Amino acid sequence: MNKKHIGFLLLLCLPGWLLPLPGLAQSAHPEDAAFQAARQAFVRGERAKLVRAVAKLKTHPLIPWANAFQFSQQLEDGSDAGVAEFIEQQNGTYLAEKMRGDWLKWLIRKEDWTAARIQFSRLERPDAEASCRGIDVRLRLGEAEAVGEARALLASAAPLPEPCLAPLARLATAGELPVDSLRERLRHRLALDKLKEARTLTGWLPAGEALPWGTVNAIIDHPARYLANLPEKFAETRRDRELAMFAVQRVARGDARVAAARWQEMESRFAASERGFVWGRLALYAALKHQPEAPAWFDKAATLGGNSGGNPGGNLDEEQHAWRIRAALRGGNWPAVARAIAALPDALAAQPEWLYWRARAQLVSREPHEHKAAQALLEKIAGQPSFYGILASEALGRPFALPSRAAPPSAEELAAAADRPGLVRGLGLIKSEMRIEGIREWNWALQGLDDRQLLAAAELATRHAVIDRAISTADRTRGEHDFAQRYPTPFSAKVEPRAREAGLDPAWVYGLMRQESRFIMDAKSSAGAKGLMQLMPATAKYVAKKIGMHDFHPGRVSEMDTNVILGTNYLRMVMASLDNHPVLASAAYNAGPGRARRWRAEQPLEGAIYAETIPFNETRDYVKKVMANAINYAALSNAANGGGAAPSLTARLSTIRARGFGDGTAETLP
């Protein structure tokens, strides 16, 4: 809870994170110890031990990984003998892709550009770093189209991976990168606080335009002081205008209104596109703090930003477009909501949240044709088990309903799943404390499977107690579904009684737990949150003291029962402190009770609008998923108990009362 989810998500994406799963139901293999010895020897660089350990492996399903350890060590020692043959043996697997990527890096270090070009062309799904290496190799071989791809990187919103920097630097030195693209990217990187990349970019500009980094650092430390000491002719050069614009944005981080007042004093000395850019940043900072000036500032940014082709969104970026809509929602200005959505690029306009809110804005109209258009928009997402899919169904007058449950996988289908090497290796790697590698093996093996095969793979994961893989696999089905696999209720004999003792809806507790840990019992975030309900140490200690758990000590946080007792009691405290509203409590569990309270408005606010206008990206996504999860869990529970009224997400979201109602101890809870 509170900020720890970012760490947990990062751990799920970084190589080398090891997560033991002592409860794994997969039977032990007699050669498990030998594989672990091989892995440890590889990690420690103990070559002789690695050779001895691999020699003991005869039938273990992870023998290819042990061989890959040896080949990786061999590459490090300067030889690629046998690597090509190994990759061919593993053709089509994640391990082959990984090994080919490692070989590509080795060939680049050896400056064997022709061989590197061949191996890059054989990668099936190159990631961003591998793609940059491919550009580098192709540039060295004189392939002209690689120059265009390198230039396109500058125009993308994504950060530049490290392997991209060297080839881009060469192109910049040769004058083959458009200076305008460099300027534009530098401006945006500074605005987004991507200072490391910004410092690299400024070095690629013409000498007279490079930003003095000492001045940039001075602005970061004291932006208001920099603006107060601007010389009379500060706006005569592009470099000095960029520095002044950066300073205004840094002031806005603390107080957008102060920054806007200072900007109004000086903006006449800037070009229209520059003024539009700064107003867009000021509007974003204001919107993130729910300040009423945001909509007008967004309108000003769009007007000044260059409406080429009649685009009413000007040069707003994706985040600014989204917050332009959210600011209008927060203010209850439905015509402004409609205008802001109309200004979206097509790809953004097709996203479920904006289809839903566009429909809602049209339903406010008194025109019958607007209502008919709204119905058509809602139909596009209705029936999906997501936040906006459920809300769209309910707006059309249809209670949420689970799809028909698919037939369970047959014995033959399960046997076929158990025979897929990638699935077997994925489970084996997870068991062997190589969770990231196991996830990658598993996901690679899922590519191209039909619904029946996916359901069988999900059941295989369930039988091996790897619940997170069962969930993610069942989530992929397109026509046949098993929502019991998507929304499992493990440990129900422990969880449901604890939830009810705390006066909580078990469906909501399960919805939150699914989002917290995917039921990985030993999940641990980089911030130190632990267990099924991802409790921070200080929170666990606080709750244990409050409920009189006298035998508590920090080591018990990962125990399932202790974790659930503490987590449900904390949720009860949070609910009591925040008007007993599950949306506020969900936000509080992720970002802290104080923030959840401060995000309330001065007037009553629709629960869905509160959720959509949460300033933290992670928390906003978290709250919507927890609330949708709860509806799916409630629907499953109703179905298992003979039916009953379908749960309503709209009713559960209800209205968030104005700031100050039922706030209780929100500021004092951890």
Secondary structure as GFF3:
##gff-version 3
##sequence-region A 1 670
A	DSSP	alpha_helix	4	11	.	.	.	ID=ss1
A	DSSP	alpha_helix	32	44	.	.	.	ID=ss2
A	DSSP	alpha_helix	47	55	.	.	.	ID=ss3
A	DSSP	alpha_helix	63	76	.	.	.	ID=ss4
A	DSSP	alpha_helix	83	89	.	.	.	ID=ss5
A	DSSP	alpha_helix	94	109	.	.	.	ID=ss6
A	DSSP	alpha_helix	113	121	.	.	.	ID=ss7
A	DSSP	alpha_helix	128	140	.	.	.	ID=ss8
A	DSSP	alpha_helix	145	155	.	.	.	ID=ss9
A	DSSP	alpha_helix	162	173	.	.	.	ID=ss10
A	DSSP	alpha_helix	179	191	.	.	.	ID=ss11
A	DSSP	alpha_helix	195	202	.	.	.	ID=ss12
A	DSSP	alpha_helix	213	221	.	.	.	ID=ss13
A	DSSP	alpha_helix	223	228	.	.	.	ID=ss14
A	DSSP	alpha_helix	238	254	.	.	.	ID=ss15
A	DSSP	alpha_helix	256	266	.	.	.	ID=ss16
A	DSSP	three_ten_helix	267	269	.	.	.	ID=ss17
A	DSSP	alpha_helix	272	288	.	.	.	ID=ss18
A	DSSP	alpha_helix	294	304	.	.	.	ID=ss19
A	DSSP	three_ten_helix	308	310	.	.	.	ID=ss20
A	DSSP	alpha_helix	318	330	.	.	.	ID=ss21
A	DSSP	alpha_helix	334	342	.	.	.	ID=ss22
A	DSSP	alpha_helix	346	349	.	.	.	ID=ss23
A	DSSP	alpha_helix	352	364	.	.	.	ID=ss24
A	DSSP	alpha_helix	368	381	.	.	.	ID=ss25
A	DSSP	alpha_helix	387	395	.	.	.	ID=ss26
A	DSSP	alpha_helix	411	418	.	.	.	ID=ss27
A	DSSP	alpha_helix	421	431	.	.	.	ID=ss28
A	DSSP	alpha_helix	435	446	.	.	.	ID=ss29
A	DSSP	alpha_helix	451	463	.	.	.	ID=ss30
A	DSSP	alpha_helix	467	474	.	.	.	ID=ss31
A	DSSP	alpha_helix	483	486	.	.	.	ID=ss32
A	DSSP	alpha_helix	492	501	.	.	.	ID=ss33
A	DSSP	alpha_helix	506	517	.	.	.	ID=ss34
A	DSSP	alpha_helix	537	547	.	.	.	ID=ss35
A	DSSP	three_ten_helix	554	558	.	.	.	ID=ss36
A	DSSP	alpha_helix	560	577	.	.	.	ID=ss37
A	DSSP	alpha_helix	582	591	.	.	.	ID=ss38
A	DSSP	alpha_helix	593	598	.	.	.	ID=ss39
A	DSSP	beta_strand	605	606	.	.	.	ID=ss40
A	DSSP	alpha_helix	607	612	.	.	.	ID=ss41
A	DSSP	alpha_helix	617	640	.	.	.	ID=ss42
A	DSSP	alpha_helix	649	653	.	.	.	ID=ss43
A	DSSP	beta_strand	655	656	.	.	.	ID=ss44
###
